[in-house]
Amino acid sequence: MLVEDSLVVRQLLAHIVSRDPRLALAAAVASGEEALREIHRVQPDVISMDIRLPGIDGLETTRRIMAERPTPIVVVADAIEDSSLKISMNALRAGALSVVEKPVGTGHRAYEAIADQICTQLRIMSQVPVIRRRPIGAERLAPPRDEARGPGVPAPTTQVPVTQVPSVLAVAASTGGPPAFAKLLGALPADFPLPVLLVQHMGAAFMEGFADWLNGVVPLSVGIAREGVRPLPGHVYVAPGDRHLTLTPGGLVALLDDAPVGGQRPSATLLFRSIARVAGPRGFGVLLTGMGEDGAAGLLDMHLAGAATIAEHESSAVVYGMPAAAVRLRAAGSVLPLDLIAPRILRALQLGLSA
């Protein structure tokens, strides 16, 4: 179902969807009120959601859908508008799974790339089971207990004991990453003793808004990484759009314009490999939900260097692609559901300090 108030954009989205044989248009509506009325009748597998709607906006519409009839939602937003960016990131907090750029005219040079991205996200998200869930940010109130596993979730795999105190945490995700990062980092204390380097696959135009949003929902200080900065404990350094984030031998942030790795820039594999070279056994790597295989080879380098490594378990991953690739390579010292990753990180720090 398409939710878009602009007739021109709605027709363009319908045209884009019609080109993909794996997608069928269930409905196209011009307001949040119409979407809430139609959703029970057409029962769509996935929703393309505009944010700037008349009456009930896309954020409130997302909230109501997730409360009344949880359905995968892909936000289609104007990347250049600051207010739209903030609302889009709050829609992720309300339960939307992904954000993509609003399509441009068919004559624009970026049209095919944006159209392909929209269809890809709609196809992937249509397969994601969603449930009613508490708002992101509640992790601060009650940190998850490591023992509290949900039904059907296997016991965590055994990890090699930490013998050295970790000095840097590297985390990466793709599809489904923003809510996962909010949950993971939201469960870490404000005085977390490590710097955090973060790679999220997302359109370059959204990265500043993503970092600002994440900064508002987790205790740590979050910002876009800058060239030559020495990472500080308790700070999260987000890879900027379309540049690789790495750590130099001197321990400084380096941003690279090198070619994409596995189709990705920034690349999780390049980040993890730089941590393996610089920190060795004092690195800590976490690979979360995402489509594809980026990060798996780099996490293996960290694992072989003696670093602690974690891949998200299939039971909590929105898309079990990147962590699954790490598991196949035996790159993950632990494979854990999302709720258990922060407690494992904190326990590893305590064990390292007492070793």
C-alpha positions, 0 to 999 in steps of 0.5 A: 500500500502506498501512502502519499499525498502528492498525486504526482509522486503517488503515480510515480511510486505506482509506476515504480512498483508496477515495474517489479514483477515481485510487487503488486499494488494493493492500494494507493491513498493520499492521507493517514486517515485513508491508510488507517481505514484501508489497511484492514480491508486490503491487508498489505504485506508492506507499506510505503509511507510518506511523512509529510501528510495532511491531517494525521502525519506519517509519524502518527499514522505509523504509530497507529498502524503498529499499535492496531495492525502491525505491518512492515513500513518503509518510510519514503522521505525527502532527504534534503529537508531537515524537518522531514529527516527528524520525523523519518527517524522518529518513525523508525522509533515508532516501528518503521523498519527502513527509510529511503529517498523519495523518487525523482522524475524519470528523466533524472540521472538518479531515477533508476538507482532510487527506484531500485532501492525503493523496490528492494526495500519494499520486497525485503520488508514485506517478508519481515514479521513485525509485532507490537513492541515497546518504544525504542529508548525504554532500554534505559529504564530496565537494562535487559538481563543476560539470563532472560531469553525469550521462548525458542531462543537457544542459549548463547554460544560460548565465547573465548574468555576475554584476557585483555581489556577491550579498547574500542567497540566497532558495530555495523548494520544494514537493513533494520539497523537504526532500531537495532542500534537504538536498542543496543546502544540504549542499553549501554551506560553514559559512562561507557568506557570505550569509543564506538565506531559505527557503520550503517548502510543508509542513503548518504543524505540521511546520515546526519539526521540518523546520527542526530536521532540516535543521539537523542535516544541513547545515553552515549554522545553520537555524531558523524565521524570527522577525519583525524579525530581521536575517538573518546570513551562514551562517544559514538562515531557514525560513518558519514554517507558514502565514505569508509570509516577506519582507524589509523595505526595511530588510533585516529579516525580516517575517512576514505573515498576508496572504492566500495567493498562488496557494493558498500561504502561505508563498508563494515568489513573495512572498519572491522579490518582496521580495528583488527590491525590497530587494536588486535585482541583489544578490539570488540566487534558486533555485526547486526541485522542487514542484507548481504554479507558486508562485515563478515570477512572483516569480523573474521579478521578481528576474530583471528586477531584475538578480538571479541566478536558477536553476530546477532542471532537470527531470532532478533535480526530483521534481515539475517544476511550479514550476521548469517555470513559471519556465522558461516565464516566462523567469525563470531565468538558469540551469536546472541539475540539483540537484547543479550548483546549489551550485557555480554559487552559489559560483562566482557569489560568486567572480565577483562578488567579483573583478568 
